[in-house]
Amino acid sequence: MIKKPISLDIAIQETRKRFNQIPPSLRPKKNKRPAGRRSEEEATALARSVYYSVKKAEEEGYIQKNSGGYRMLWTAVQK
C-alpha cells in the first residue's frame, strides 16, 4: 500500500496543527543540551578532520560543486 506523495510544507503545517491540539502539560519538554561537551582541542581536531574529509571527497569526485550549491554522490565521478 503506497501512499501518494505530499508537499513537505503541508506535512509540517499538519504536524504543527496536531501538536497545538495537545494540551501543553502533555507535550514533550524541550530540554537544553549541556554546552561544552568537547574540549577546545577536540573541537579543533574535529573541524580539521571534517574539512580535510570534504576536500578529499571533492577531489575524488564524491562531492560536486553546482551553481546552486553542492551535490553528493554514492559513486565517484571521474574528473
C-alpha positions as CSV (number, residue, x, y, z in Angstrom):
1,M,0.0,0.0,0.0
2,I,1.9,3.1,-1.3
3,K,0.8,6.5,-0.1
4,K,0.7,9.3,-2.6
5,P,3.4,11.9,-2.2
6,I,2.6,15.1,-0.3
7,S,4.3,18.5,0.0
8,L,6.8,18.9,2.8
9,D,5.2,22.3,3.7
10,I,1.8,20.8,4.0
11,A,3.1,17.9,6.2
12,I,4.8,20.4,8.5
13,Q,1.6,22.5,8.8
14,E,-0.4,19.4,9.6
15,T,2.1,18.3,12.3
16,R,2.1,21.7,13.9
17,K,-1.7,21.8,13.9
18,R,-1.9,18.4,15.6
19,F,0.8,19.4,18.1
20,N,-1.1,22.5,19.0
21,Q,-4.2,20.5,19.7
22,I,-2.4,18.6,22.5
23,P,-2.5,20.4,25.9
24,P,0.8,22.0,26.9
25,S,1.0,19.8,30.0
26,L,1.1,16.6,27.8
27,R,3.7,18.0,25.2
28,P,7.3,16.7,25.5
29,K,9.6,19.1,27.2
30,K,12.4,20.8,25.3
31,N,15.5,20.3,27.4
32,K,18.6,22.2,26.6
33,R,21.7,20.2,25.8
34,P,24.6,20.8,28.0
35,A,27.3,23.0,26.4
36,G,30.9,22.2,26.3
37,R,30.9,18.5,25.7
38,R,34.1,18.8,23.8
39,S,37.3,20.4,24.8
40,E,38.8,23.2,22.6
41,E,41.4,20.8,21.3
42,E,38.8,18.1,20.4
43,A,36.6,20.7,18.7
44,T,39.5,21.9,16.6
45,A,40.6,18.4,15.7
46,L,37.0,17.5,14.6
47,A,36.7,20.7,12.5
48,R,40.0,19.9,10.7
49,S,39.0,16.3,10.2
50,V,35.7,17.3,8.6
51,Y,37.4,20.0,6.4
52,Y,40.0,17.5,5.0
53,S,37.4,14.7,4.6
54,V,35.2,17.1,2.5
55,K,38.2,18.3,0.5
56,K,39.3,14.7,-0.2
57,A,35.7,13.7,-1.2
58,E,35.6,16.7,-3.5
59,E,38.9,15.7,-5.2
60,E,37.8,12.1,-5.6
61,G,34.5,13.1,-7.2
62,Y,32.1,12.2,-4.4
63,I,31.1,15.8,-3.9
64,Q,30.4,18.1,-6.9
65,K,30.0,21.9,-6.7
66,N,27.0,23.1,-8.7
67,S,25.6,26.6,-9.3
68,G,23.1,26.1,-6.6
69,G,25.4,24.5,-4.0
70,Y,26.8,21.0,-3.7
71,R,25.8,17.6,-4.8
72,M,26.8,14.4,-3.1
73,L,27.2,11.1,-5.0
74,W,27.5,7.5,-3.9
75,T,29.9,6.7,-6.7
76,A,32.8,8.9,-7.6
77,V,32.7,10.8,-10.9
78,Q,35.9,10.6,-12.8
79,K,37.3,14.1,-13.5
